[in-house]
């Protein structure tokens, strides 16, 4: 089977990206995420469907279920 780049359906966001983009409501409770693709940003852990715990501050924050979040891979 020949490789045809014009019909290749896989189109990654960036080559060499260390983060995967997700929607908050897709995450399982306990998963660690950031709100941007920056290693220096605060990390959060999903606690339930509407809240996340800030790991740097230890505070619960309300999160919109459609919020875009990033998981380090």
mmCIF file of the N, C-alpha and C atoms, coordinates in Angstrom:
data_MODEL
# 
_entry.id   MODEL 
# 
loop_
_atom_site.group_PDB 
_atom_site.id 
_atom_site.type_symbol 
_atom_site.label_atom_id 
_atom_site.label_alt_id 
_atom_site.label_comp_id 
_atom_site.label_asym_id 
_atom_site.label_entity_id 
_atom_site.label_seq_id 
_atom_site.pdbx_PDB_ins_code 
_atom_site.Cartn_x 
_atom_site.Cartn_y 
_atom_site.Cartn_z 
_atom_site.occupancy 
_atom_site.B_iso_or_equiv 
_atom_site.pdbx_formal_charge 
_atom_site.auth_seq_id 
_atom_site.auth_comp_id 
_atom_site.auth_asym_id 
_atom_site.auth_atom_id 
_atom_site.pdbx_PDB_model_num 
ATOM 1   N N  . UNK A 1 1  ? 0.844   -1.169 0.000  1.00 0.00 ? 1  UNK A N  1 
ATOM 2   C CA . UNK A 1 1  ? 0.000   0.000  0.000  1.00 0.00 ? 1  UNK A CA 1 
ATOM 3   C C  . UNK A 1 1  ? 0.893   1.237  0.000  1.00 0.00 ? 1  UNK A C  1 
ATOM 4   N N  . UNK A 1 2  ? 0.671   2.109  -0.942 1.00 0.00 ? 2  UNK A N  1 
ATOM 5   C CA . UNK A 1 2  ? 1.483   3.322  -1.079 1.00 0.00 ? 2  UNK A CA 1 
ATOM 6   C C  . UNK A 1 2  ? 1.049   4.370  -0.063 1.00 0.00 ? 2  UNK A C  1 
ATOM 7   N N  . UNK A 1 3  ? 2.015   5.136  0.396  1.00 0.00 ? 3  UNK A N  1 
ATOM 8   C CA . UNK A 1 3  ? 1.734   6.226  1.321  1.00 0.00 ? 3  UNK A CA 1 
ATOM 9   C C  . UNK A 1 3  ? 1.319   7.450  0.521  1.00 0.00 ? 3  UNK A C  1 
ATOM 10  N N  . UNK A 1 4  ? 0.115   7.947  0.779  1.00 0.00 ? 4  UNK A N  1 
ATOM 11  C CA . UNK A 1 4  ? -0.397  9.114  0.071  1.00 0.00 ? 4  UNK A CA 1 
ATOM 12  C C  . UNK A 1 4  ? -0.656  10.218 1.089  1.00 0.00 ? 4  UNK A C  1 
ATOM 13  N N  . UNK A 1 5  ? 0.266   11.171 1.257  1.00 0.00 ? 5  UNK A N  1 
ATOM 14  C CA . UNK A 1 5  ? 0.113   12.211 2.286  1.00 0.00 ? 5  UNK A CA 1 
ATOM 15  C C  . UNK A 1 5  ? -1.147  13.061 2.141  1.00 0.00 ? 5  UNK A C  1 
ATOM 16  N N  . UNK A 1 6  ? -1.668  13.215 0.927  1.00 0.00 ? 6  UNK A N  1 
ATOM 17  C CA . UNK A 1 6  ? -2.862  14.040 0.758  1.00 0.00 ? 6  UNK A CA 1 
ATOM 18  C C  . UNK A 1 6  ? -4.107  13.366 1.328  1.00 0.00 ? 6  UNK A C  1 
ATOM 19  N N  . UNK A 1 7  ? -4.065  12.057 1.496  1.00 0.00 ? 7  UNK A N  1 
ATOM 20  C CA . UNK A 1 7  ? -5.206  11.338 2.047  1.00 0.00 ? 7  UNK A CA 1 
ATOM 21  C C  . UNK A 1 7  ? -4.945  10.867 3.473  1.00 0.00 ? 7  UNK A C  1 
ATOM 22  N N  . UNK A 1 8  ? -3.829  11.248 4.037  1.00 0.00 ? 8  UNK A N  1 
ATOM 23  C CA . UNK A 1 8  ? -3.495  10.857 5.399  1.00 0.00 ? 8  UNK A CA 1 
ATOM 24  C C  . UNK A 1 8  ? -4.405  11.611 6.374  1.00 0.00 ? 8  UNK A C  1 
ATOM 25  N N  . UNK A 1 9  ? -5.192  10.889 7.162  1.00 0.00 ? 9  UNK A N  1 
ATOM 26  C CA . UNK A 1 9  ? -6.155  11.506 8.070  1.00 0.00 ? 9  UNK A CA 1 
ATOM 27  C C  . UNK A 1 9  ? -5.506  11.986 9.371  1.00 0.00 ? 9  UNK A C  1 
ATOM 28  N N  . UNK A 1 10 ? -4.321  11.518 9.703  1.00 0.00 ? 10 UNK A N  1 
ATOM 29  C CA . UNK A 1 10 ? -3.675  11.911 10.952 1.00 0.00 ? 10 UNK A CA 1 
ATOM 30  C C  . UNK A 1 10 ? -3.019  13.266 10.777 1.00 0.00 ? 10 UNK A C  1 
ATOM 31  N N  . UNK A 1 11 ? -3.427  14.231 11.609 1.00 0.00 ? 11 UNK A N  1 
ATOM 32  C CA . UNK A 1 11 ? -2.890  15.578 11.539 1.00 0.00 ? 11 UNK A CA 1 
ATOM 33  C C  . UNK A 1 11 ? -2.613  16.073 12.958 1.00 0.00 ? 11 UNK A C  1 
ATOM 34  N N  . UNK A 1 12 ? -1.415  15.815 13.500 1.00 0.00 ? 12 UNK A N  1 
ATOM 35  C CA . UNK A 1 12 ? -1.128  16.207 14.875 1.00 0.00 ? 12 UNK A CA 1 
ATOM 36  C C  . UNK A 1 12 ? -1.069  17.720 15.030 1.00 0.00 ? 12 UNK A C  1 
ATOM 37  N N  . UNK A 1 13 ? -1.303  18.212 16.278 1.00 0.00 ? 13 UNK A N  1 
ATOM 38  C CA . UNK A 1 13 ? -1.243  19.645 16.555 1.00 0.00 ? 13 UNK A CA 1 
ATOM 39  C C  . UNK A 1 13 ? 0.141   20.196 16.257 1.00 0.00 ? 13 UNK A C  1 
ATOM 40  N N  . UNK A 1 14 ? 1.155   19.573 16.809 1.00 0.00 ? 14 UNK A N  1 
ATOM 41  C CA . UNK A 1 14 ? 2.539   19.990 16.590 1.00 0.00 ? 14 UNK A CA 1 
ATOM 42  C C  . UNK A 1 14 ? 3.435   18.765 16.661 1.00 0.00 ? 14 UNK A C  1 
ATOM 43  N N  . UNK A 1 15 ? 4.471   18.784 15.895 1.00 0.00 ? 15 UNK A N  1 
ATOM 44  C CA . UNK A 1 15 ? 5.448   17.705 15.964 1.00 0.00 ? 15 UNK A CA 1 
ATOM 45  C C  . UNK A 1 15 ? 6.313   17.945 17.185 1.00 0.00 ? 15 UNK A C  1 
ATOM 46  N N  . UNK A 1 16 ? 6.507   16.914 18.011 1.00 0.00 ? 16 UNK A N  1 
ATOM 47  C CA . UNK A 1 16 ? 7.340   17.031 19.194 1.00 0.00 ? 16 UNK A CA 1 
ATOM 48  C C  . UNK A 1 16 ? 6.630   17.632 20.394 1.00 0.00 ? 16 UNK A C  1 
ATOM 49  N N  . UNK A 1 17 ? 5.306   17.739 20.335 1.00 0.00 ? 17 UNK A N  1 
ATOM 50  C CA . UNK A 1 17 ? 4.555   18.295 21.462 1.00 0.00 ? 17 UNK A CA 1 
ATOM 51  C C  . UNK A 1 17 ? 4.645   17.359 22.654 1.00 0.00 ? 17 UNK A C  1 
ATOM 52  N N  . UNK A 1 18 ? 4.803   17.935 23.835 1.00 0.00 ? 18 UNK A N  1 
ATOM 53  C CA . UNK A 1 18 ? 4.867   17.138 25.047 1.00 0.00 ? 18 UNK A CA 1 
ATOM 54  C C  . UNK A 1 18 ? 3.529   17.093 25.766 1.00 0.00 ? 18 UNK A C  1 
ATOM 55  N N  . UNK A 1 19 ? 2.515   17.725 25.205 1.00 0.00 ? 19 UNK A N  1 
ATOM 56  C CA . UNK A 1 19 ? 1.200   17.796 25.840 1.00 0.00 ? 19 UNK A CA 1 
ATOM 57  C C  . UNK A 1 19 ? 0.131   17.294 24.890 1.00 0.00 ? 19 UNK A C  1 
ATOM 58  N N  . UNK A 1 20 ? -0.907  16.685 25.477 1.00 0.00 ? 20 UNK A N  1 
ATOM 59  C CA . UNK A 1 20 ? -2.090  16.309 24.711 1.00 0.00 ? 20 UNK A CA 1 
ATOM 60  C C  . UNK A 1 20 ? -3.240  17.206 25.146 1.00 0.00 ? 20 UNK A C  1 
ATOM 61  N N  . UNK A 1 21 ? -4.003  17.676 24.176 1.00 0.00 ? 21 UNK A N  1 
ATOM 62  C CA . UNK A 1 21 ? -5.151  18.533 24.457 1.00 0.00 ? 21 UNK A CA 1 
ATOM 63  C C  . UNK A 1 21 ? -6.374  17.666 24.756 1.00 0.00 ? 21 UNK A C  1 
ATOM 64  N N  . UNK A 1 22 ? -7.099  18.001 25.832 1.00 0.00 ? 22 UNK A N  1 
ATOM 65  C CA . UNK A 1 22 ? -8.317  17.291 26.232 1.00 0.00 ? 22 UNK A CA 1 
ATOM 66  C C  . UNK A 1 22 ? -9.358  18.309 26.677 1.00 0.00 ? 22 UNK A C  1 
ATOM 67  N N  . UNK A 1 23 ? -10.562 17.821 26.861 1.00 0.00 ? 23 UNK A N  1 
ATOM 68  C CA . UNK A 1 23 ? -11.643 18.597 27.464 1.00 0.00 ? 23 UNK A CA 1 
ATOM 69  C C  . UNK A 1 23 ? -11.788 18.096 28.904 1.00 0.00 ? 23 UNK A C  1 
ATOM 70  N N  . UNK A 1 24 ? -12.011 19.013 29.848 1.00 0.00 ? 24 UNK A N  1 
ATOM 71  C CA . UNK A 1 24 ? -12.045 18.652 31.261 1.00 0.00 ? 24 UNK A CA 1 
ATOM 72  C C  . UNK A 1 24 ? -12.995 17.495 31.544 1.00 0.00 ? 24 UNK A C  1 
ATOM 73  N N  . UNK A 1 25 ? -14.186 17.485 30.941 1.00 0.00 ? 25 UNK A N  1 
ATOM 74  C CA . UNK A 1 25 ? -15.146 16.422 31.244 1.00 0.00 ? 25 UNK A CA 1 
ATOM 75  C C  . UNK A 1 25 ? -14.728 15.062 30.689 1.00 0.00 ? 25 UNK A C  1 
ATOM 76  N N  . UNK A 1 26 ? -13.696 14.998 29.832 1.00 0.00 ? 26 UNK A N  1 
ATOM 77  C CA . UNK A 1 26 ? -13.187 13.723 29.315 1.00 0.00 ? 26 UNK A CA 1 
ATOM 78  C C  . UNK A 1 26 ? -12.217 13.058 30.287 1.00 0.00 ? 26 UNK A C  1 
ATOM 79  N N  . UNK A 1 27 ? -11.683 13.822 31.243 1.00 0.00 ? 27 UNK A N  1 
ATOM 80  C CA . UNK A 1 27 ? -10.702 13.285 32.173 1.00 0.00 ? 27 UNK A CA 1 
ATOM 81  C C  . UNK A 1 27 ? -11.368 12.429 33.242 1.00 0.00 ? 27 UNK A C  1 
ATOM 82  N N  . UNK A 1 28 ? -10.618 11.462 33.745 1.00 0.00 ? 28 UNK A N  1 
ATOM 83  C CA . UNK A 1 28 ? -11.066 10.662 34.877 1.00 0.00 ? 28 UNK A CA 1 
ATOM 84  C C  . UNK A 1 28 ? -10.647 11.358 36.169 1.00 0.00 ? 28 UNK A C  1 
ATOM 85  N N  . UNK A 1 29 ? -11.425 11.206 37.236 1.00 0.00 ? 29 UNK A N  1 
ATOM 86  C CA . UNK A 1 29 ? -11.000 11.778 38.516 1.00 0.00 ? 29 UNK A CA 1 
ATOM 87  C C  . UNK A 1 29 ? -9.603  11.270 38.899 1.00 0.00 ? 29 UNK A C  1 
ATOM 88  N N  . UNK A 1 30 ? -8.777  12.182 39.387 1.00 0.00 ? 30 UNK A N  1 
ATOM 89  C CA . UNK A 1 30 ? -7.410  11.833 39.770 1.00 0.00 ? 30 UNK A CA 1 
ATOM 90  C C  . UNK A 1 30 ? -6.371  12.156 38.715 1.00 0.00 ? 30 UNK A C  1 
ATOM 91  N N  . UNK A 1 31 ? -6.794  12.448 37.495 1.00 0.00 ? 31 UNK A N  1 
ATOM 92  C CA . UNK A 1 31 ? -5.825  12.770 36.445 1.00 0.00 ? 31 UNK A CA 1 
ATOM 93  C C  . UNK A 1 31 ? -5.239  14.158 36.663 1.00 0.00 ? 31 UNK A C  1 
ATOM 94  N N  . UNK A 1 32 ? -3.945  14.294 36.367 1.00 0.00 ? 32 UNK A N  1 
ATOM 95  C CA . UNK A 1 32 ? -3.211  15.545 36.521 1.00 0.00 ? 32 UNK A CA 1 
ATOM 96  C C  . UNK A 1 32 ? -3.217  16.279 35.185 1.00 0.00 ? 32 UNK A C  1 
ATOM 97  N N  . UNK A 1 33 ? -3.448  17.603 35.232 1.00 0.00 ? 33 UNK A N  1 
ATOM 98  C CA . UNK A 1 33 ? -3.490  18.393 34.003 1.00 0.00 ? 33 UNK A CA 1 
ATOM 99  C C  . UNK A 1 33 ? -3.032  19.815 34.279 1.00 0.00 ? 33 UNK A C  1 
ATOM 100 N N  . UNK A 1 34 ? -2.839  20.565 33.210 1.00 0.00 ? 34 UNK A N  1 
ATOM 101 C CA . UNK A 1 34 ? -2.544  22.000 33.265 1.00 0.00 ? 34 UNK A CA 1 
ATOM 102 C C  . UNK A 1 34 ? -3.571  22.725 32.396 1.00 0.00 ? 34 UNK A C  1 
ATOM 103 N N  . UNK A 1 35 ? -3.686  24.034 32.579 1.00 0.00 ? 35 UNK A N  1 
ATOM 104 C CA . UNK A 1 35 ? -4.629  24.803 31.755 1.00 0.00 ? 35 UNK A CA 1 
ATOM 105 C C  . UNK A 1 35 ? -3.956  25.400 30.529 1.00 0.00 ? 35 UNK A C  1 
ATOM 106 N N  . UNK A 1 36 ? -2.638  25.247 30.399 1.00 0.00 ? 36 UNK A N  1 
ATOM 107 C CA . UNK A 1 36 ? -1.919  25.664 29.202 1.00 0.00 ? 36 UNK A CA 1 
ATOM 108 C C  . UNK A 1 36 ? -0.754  24.713 28.965 1.00 0.00 ? 36 UNK A C  1 
ATOM 109 N N  . UNK A 1 37 ? -0.115  24.860 27.825 1.00 0.00 ? 37 UNK A N  1 
ATOM 110 C CA . UNK A 1 37 ? 1.001   23.989 27.463 1.00 0.00 ? 37 UNK A CA 1 
ATOM 111 C C  . UNK A 1 37 ? 2.328   24.552 27.976 1.00 0.00 ? 37 UNK A C  1 
ATOM 112 N N  . UNK A 1 38 ? 2.373   24.894 29.232 1.00 0.00 ? 38 UNK A N  1 
ATOM 113 C CA . UNK A 1 38 ? 3.569   25.493 29.812 1.00 0.00 ? 38 UNK A CA 1 
ATOM 114 C C  . UNK A 1 38 ? 3.995   24.656 31.015 1.00 0.00 ? 38 UNK A C  1 
ATOM 115 N N  . UNK A 1 39 ? 5.239   24.181 31.009 1.00 0.00 ? 39 UNK A N  1 
ATOM 116 C CA . UNK A 1 39 ? 5.745   23.367 32.114 1.00 0.00 ? 39 UNK A CA 1 
ATOM 117 C C  . UNK A 1 39 ? 5.748   24.115 33.437 1.00 0.00 ? 39 UNK A C  1 
ATOM 118 N N  . UNK A 1 40 ? 5.788   25.442 33.403 1.00 0.00 ? 40 UNK A N  1 
ATOM 119 C CA . UNK A 1 40 ? 5.866   26.233 34.630 1.00 0.00 ? 40 UNK A CA 1 
ATOM 120 C C  . UNK A 1 40 ? 4.497   26.538 35.232 1.00 0.00 ? 40 UNK A C  1 
ATOM 121 N N  . UNK A 1 41 ? 3.418   26.192 34.545 1.00 0.00 ? 41 UNK A N  1 
ATOM 122 C CA . UNK A 1 41 ? 2.077   26.443 35.070 1.00 0.00 ? 41 UNK A CA 1 
ATOM 123 C C  . UNK A 1 41 ? 1.745   25.491 36.214 1.00 0.00 ? 41 UNK A C  1 
ATOM 124 N N  . UNK A 1 42 ? 0.804   25.914 37.032 1.00 0.00 ? 42 UNK A N  1 
ATOM 125 C CA . UNK A 1 42 ? 0.341   25.092 38.154 1.00 0.00 ? 42 UNK A CA 1 
ATOM 126 C C  . UNK A 1 42 ? -0.345  23.843 37.611 1.00 0.00 ? 42 UNK A C  1 
ATOM 127 N N  . UNK A 1 43 ? -0.106  22.729 38.271 1.00 0.00 ? 43 UNK A N  1 
ATOM 128 C CA . UNK A 1 43 ? -0.769  21.482 37.920 1.00 0.00 ? 43 UNK A CA 1 
ATOM 129 C C  . UNK A 1 43 ? -2.017  21.327 38.769 1.00 0.00 ? 43 UNK A C  1 
ATOM 130 N N  . UNK A 1 44 ? -3.023  20.694 38.190 1.00 0.00 ? 44 UNK A N  1 
ATOM 131 C CA . UNK A 1 44 ? -4.276  20.439 38.873 1.00 0.00 ? 44 UNK A CA 1 
ATOM 132 C C  . UNK A 1 44 ? -4.590  18.958 38.815 1.00 0.00 ? 44 UNK A C  1 
ATOM 133 N N  . UNK A 1 45 ? -5.364  18.483 39.791 1.00 0.00 ? 45 UNK A N  1 
ATOM 134 C CA . UNK A 1 45 ? -5.853  17.109 39.779 1.00 0.00 ? 45 UNK A CA 1 
ATOM 135 C C  . UNK A 1 45 ? -7.372  17.172 39.764 1.00 0.00 ? 45 UNK A C  1 
ATOM 136 N N  . UNK A 1 46 ? -7.983  16.452 38.832 1.00 0.00 ? 46 UNK A N  1 
ATOM 137 C CA . UNK A 1 46 ? -9.440  16.442 38.754 1.00 0.00 ? 46 UNK A CA 1 
ATOM 138 C C  . UNK A 1 46 ? -9.995  15.702 39.967 1.00 0.00 ? 46 UNK A C  1 
ATOM 139 N N  . UNK A 1 47 ? -10.870 16.366 40.714 1.00 0.00 ? 47 UNK A N  1 
ATOM 140 C CA . UNK A 1 47 ? -11.482 15.775 41.902 1.00 0.00 ? 47 UNK A CA 1 
ATOM 141 C C  . UNK A 1 47 ? -12.867 15.208 41.600 1.00 0.00 ? 47 UNK A C  1 
ATOM 142 N N  . UNK A 1 48 ? -13.650 15.946 40.838 1.00 0.00 ? 48 UNK A N  1 
ATOM 143 C CA . UNK A 1 48 ? -14.988 15.490 40.438 1.00 0.00 ? 48 UNK A CA 1 
ATOM 144 C C  . UNK A 1 48 ? -15.345 16.181 39.121 1.00 0.00 ? 48 UNK A C  1 
ATOM 145 N N  . UNK A 1 49 ? -16.598 16.127 38.731 1.00 0.00 ? 49 UNK A N  1 
ATOM 146 C CA . UNK A 1 49 ? -16.998 16.654 37.424 1.00 0.00 ? 49 UNK A CA 1 
ATOM 147 C C  . UNK A 1 49 ? -16.957 18.171 37.317 1.00 0.00 ? 49 UNK A C  1 
ATOM 148 N N  . UNK A 1 50 ? -16.841 18.869 38.444 1.00 0.00 ? 50 UNK A N  1 
ATOM 149 C CA . UNK A 1 50 ? -16.868 20.332 38.401 1.00 0.00 ? 50 UNK A CA 1 
ATOM 150 C C  . UNK A 1 50 ? -15.710 20.993 39.131 1.00 0.00 ? 50 UNK A C  1 
ATOM 151 N N  . UNK A 1 51 ? -14.832 20.208 39.785 1.00 0.00 ? 51 UNK A N  1 
ATOM 152 C CA . UNK A 1 51 ? -13.762 20.806 40.573 1.00 0.00 ? 51 UNK A CA 1 
ATOM 153 C C  . UNK A 1 51 ? -12.419 20.122 40.346 1.00 0.00 ? 51 UNK A C  1 
ATOM 154 N N  . UNK A 1 52 ? -11.372 20.936 40.538 1.00 0.00 ? 52 UNK A N  1 
ATOM 155 C CA . UNK A 1 52 ? -10.008 20.428 40.443 1.00 0.00 ? 52 UNK A CA 1 
ATOM 156 C C  . UNK A 1 52 ? -9.202  20.996 41.606 1.00 0.00 ? 52 UNK A C  1 
ATOM 157 N N  . UNK A 1 53 ? -8.254  20.214 42.098 1.00 0.00 ? 53 UNK A N  1 
ATOM 158 C CA . UNK A 1 53 ? -7.387  20.624 43.192 1.00 0.00 ? 53 UNK A CA 1 
ATOM 159 C C  . UNK A 1 53 ? -6.093  21.168 42.628 1.00 0.00 ? 53 UNK A C  1 
ATOM 160 N N  . UNK A 1 54 ? -5.735  22.374 43.025 1.00 0.00 ? 54 UNK A N  1 
ATOM 161 C CA . UNK A 1 54 ? -4.466  22.976 42.629 1.00 0.00 ? 54 UNK A CA 1 
ATOM 162 C C  . UNK A 1 54 ? -3.364  22.320 43.453 1.00 0.00 ? 54 UNK A C  1 
ATOM 163 N N  . UNK A 1 55 ? -2.436  21.647 42.804 1.00 0.00 ? 55 UNK A N  1 
ATOM 164 C CA . UNK A 1 55 ? -1.392  20.922 43.530 1.00 0.00 ? 55 UNK A CA 1 
ATOM 165 C C  . UNK A 1 55 ? -0.373  21.864 44.157 1.00 0.00 ? 55 UNK A C  1 
ATOM 166 N N  . UNK A 1 56 ? -0.202  23.051 43.607 1.00 0.00 ? 56 UNK A N  1 
ATOM 167 C CA . UNK A 1 56 ? 0.738   24.011 44.168 1.00 0.00 ? 56 UNK A CA 1 
ATOM 168 C C  . UNK A 1 56 ? 0.190   24.732 45.384 1.00 0.00 ? 56 UNK A C  1 
ATOM 169 N N  . UNK A 1 57 ? -1.136  24.978 45.382 1.00 0.00 ? 57 UNK A N  1 
ATOM 170 C CA . UNK A 1 57 ? -1.761  25.748 46.449 1.00 0.00 ? 57 UNK A CA 1 
ATOM 171 C C  . UNK A 1 57 ? -2.584  24.902 47.404 1.00 0.00 ? 57 UNK A C  1 
ATOM 172 N N  . UNK A 1 58 ? -3.021  23.739 46.938 1.00 0.00 ? 58 UNK A N  1 
ATOM 173 C CA . UNK A 1 58 ? -3.876  22.891 47.755 1.00 0.00 ? 58 UNK A CA 1 
ATOM 174 C C  . UNK A 1 58 ? -5.301  23.402 47.867 1.00 0.00 ? 58 UNK A C  1 
ATOM 175 N N  . UNK A 1 59 ? -5.751  24.196 46.894 1.00 0.00 ? 59 UNK A N  1 
ATOM 176 C CA . UNK A 1 59 ? -7.095  24.770 46.907 1.00 0.00 ? 59 UNK A CA 1 
ATOM 177 C C  . UNK A 1 59 ? -7.964  24.144 45.824 1.00 0.00 ? 59 UNK A C  1 
ATOM 178 N N  . UNK A 1 60 ? -9.257  24.008 46.117 1.00 0.00 ? 60 UNK A N  1 
ATOM 179 C CA . UNK A 1 60 ? -10.205 23.518 45.121 1.00 0.00 ? 60 UNK A CA 1 
ATOM 180 C C  . UNK A 1 60 ? -10.678 24.678 44.253 1.00 0.00 ? 60 UNK A C  1 
ATOM 181 N N  . UNK A 1 61 ? -10.740 24.435 42.954 1.00 0.00 ? 61 UNK A N  1 
ATOM 182 C CA . UNK A 1 61 ? -11.202 25.443 41.998 1.00 0.00 ? 61 UNK A CA 1 
ATOM 183 C C  . UNK A 1 61 ? -12.348 24.852 41.186 1.00 0.00 ? 61 UNK A C  1 
ATOM 184 N N  . UNK A 1 62 ? -13.356 25.673 40.913 1.00 0.00 ? 62 UNK A N  1 
ATOM 185 C CA . UNK A 1 62 ? -14.433 25.263 40.013 1.00 0.00 ? 62 UNK A CA 1 
ATOM 186 C C  . UNK A 1 62 ? -13.917 25.339 38.582 1.00 0.00 ? 62 UNK A C  1 
ATOM 187 N N  . UNK A 1 63 ? -14.258 24.325 37.780 1.00 0.00 ? 63 UNK A N  1 
ATOM 188 C CA . UNK A 1 63 ? -13.797 24.251 36.398 1.00 0.00 ? 63 UNK A CA 1 
ATOM 189 C C  . UNK A 1 63 ? -15.004 23.999 35.497 1.00 0.00 ? 63 UNK A C  1 
ATOM 190 N N  . UNK A 1 64 ? -15.075 24.730 34.404 1.00 0.00 ? 64 UNK A N  1 
ATOM 191 C CA . UNK A 1 64 ? -16.121 24.526 33.404 1.00 0.00 ? 64 UNK A CA 1 
ATOM 192 C C  . UNK A 1 64 ? -15.891 23.174 32.738 1.00 0.00 ? 64 UNK A C  1 
ATOM 193 N N  . UNK A 1 65 ? -16.945 22.396 32.561 1.00 0.00 ? 65 UNK A N  1 
ATOM 194 C CA . UNK A 1 65 ? -16.798 21.053 32.004 1.00 0.00 ? 65 UNK A CA 1 
ATOM 195 C C  . UNK A 1 65 ? -16.283 21.055 30.571 1.00 0.00 ? 65 UNK A C  1 
ATOM 196 N N  . UNK A 1 66 ? -16.412 22.190 29.858 1.00 0.00 ? 66 UNK A N  1 
ATOM 197 C CA . UNK A 1 66 ? -15.922 22.265 28.476 1.00 0.00 ? 66 UNK A CA 1 
ATOM 198 C C  . UNK A 1 66 ? -14.546 22.932 28.374 1.00 0.00 ? 66 UNK A C  1 
ATOM 199 N N  . UNK A 1 67 ? -13.904 23.177 29.520 1.00 0.00 ? 67 UNK A N  1 
ATOM 200 C CA . UNK A 1 67 ? -12.561 23.807 29.550 1.00 0.00 ? 67 UNK A CA 1 
ATOM 201 C C  . UNK A 1 67 ? -11.538 22.915 28.833 1.00 0.00 ? 67 UNK A C  1 
ATOM 202 N N  . UNK A 1 68 ? -10.738 23.518 27.974 1.00 0.00 ? 68 UNK A N  1 
ATOM 203 C CA . UNK A 1 68 ? -9.643  22.796 27.330 1.00 0.00 ? 68 UNK A CA 1 
ATOM 204 C C  . UNK A 1 68 ? -8.506  22.702 28.325 1.00 0.00 ? 68 UNK A C  1 
ATOM 205 N N  . UNK A 1 69 ? -7.962  21.481 28.519 1.00 0.00 ? 69 UNK A N  1 
ATOM 206 C CA . UNK A 1 69 ? -6.849  21.260 29.440 1.00 0.00 ? 69 UNK A CA 1 
ATOM 207 C C  . UNK A 1 69 ? -5.777  20.458 28.719 1.00 0.00 ? 69 UNK A C  1 
ATOM 208 N N  . UNK A 1 70 ? -4.596  20.413 29.313 1.00 0.00 ? 70 UNK A N  1 
ATOM 209 C CA . UNK A 1 70 ? -3.464  19.740 28.685 1.00 0.00 ? 70 UNK A CA 1 
ATOM 210 C C  . UNK A 1 70 ? -2.845  18.737 29.655 1.00 0.00 ? 70 UNK A C  1 
ATOM 211 N N  . UNK A 1 71 ? -2.580  17.540 29.131 1.00 0.00 ? 71 UNK A N  1 
ATOM 212 C CA . UNK A 1 71 ? -1.955  16.480 29.918 1.00 0.00 ? 71 UNK A CA 1 
ATOM 213 C C  . UNK A 1 71 ? -0.563  16.247 29.365 1.00 0.00 ? 71 UNK A C  1 
ATOM 214 N N  . UNK A 1 72 ? 0.422   16.228 30.240 1.00 0.00 ? 72 UNK A N  1 
ATOM 215 C CA . UNK A 1 72 ? 1.802   15.982 29.816 1.00 0.00 ? 72 UNK A CA 1 
ATOM 216 C C  . UNK A 1 72 ? 1.954   14.503 29.488 1.00 0.00 ? 72 UNK A C  1 
ATOM 217 N N  . UNK A 1 73 ? 2.579   14.228 28.340 1.00 0.00 ? 73 UNK A N  1 
ATOM 218 C CA . UNK A 1 73 ? 2.790   12.839 27.929 1.00 0.00 ? 73 UNK A CA 1 
ATOM 219 C C  . UNK A 1 73 ? 4.239   12.457 28.044 1.00 0.00 ? 73 UNK A C  1 
# 
